[in-house]
Amino acid sequence: MPKKVTILGVPVDAITMGEAVARIDGFIEKRTPVLVATANAEMLMRATHDGALRRILQGAAMVTPDGAGTVWAAHHLGHAMPERVAGYDMVQELMREAPAKHRRIFFFGSAPGVADKAKKKAEQLYPGIEIVGTRNGFFTAADEPAIIEEIKAAHPDILLAALGVPKQEKWLAKHLGELGVPVAIGVGGTFDVMAGVMKRAPRWMQRAKLEWLFRGMMQPKRAGRLLALPRFVLKVHAQKRKK
């Protein structure tokens, strides 16, 4: 088992992209439903005051280091963290390998029409891929039984849920047993990027670890949430002092 680094109470897997994809393959082969989370600094900060989210992440089968802040925190705390395993990139790797491995994938979430556009993009990028269903993320509690039945009837190997943090993690954790899907992953804005609704940071900004700044520039409504980043740094410093 890969080493886990506890960052603000959340165990994050010290893992490479290749190892993450291989572990997901293993989960699919076992057929026992598991939750995979992709943890950036914002999610880790939220977990410090959202006990339900923290417990879900602590019980997840795998928590990948999604953001540069997560990798920095591990290093600052004196632990090895091989690389950032961004959720978007991990999903692309899973879809790239899906046709050869005959993996079935379901897209759930984002605004109406977005998952359908993301499906078309995936089919262009990865010929032969089986996207066995799409469903937008706008629903009420009354809609949930029908959504669960729709996903179950499609028999996916991987369920990608783009409902935003922490809704996607809480929804998946609540319904994991009913869904019966081997691997469920919260993927945030992945469908929006694939559908062209939202831009991803240029490669140079990703390499410079400035993707968080790009998101703030593209989505001014996120500006307040970006304040979590300096608080994250302070909390990680405090964790280090306690060691």
Disulfide bonds with the S-S distance in Angstrom:
none
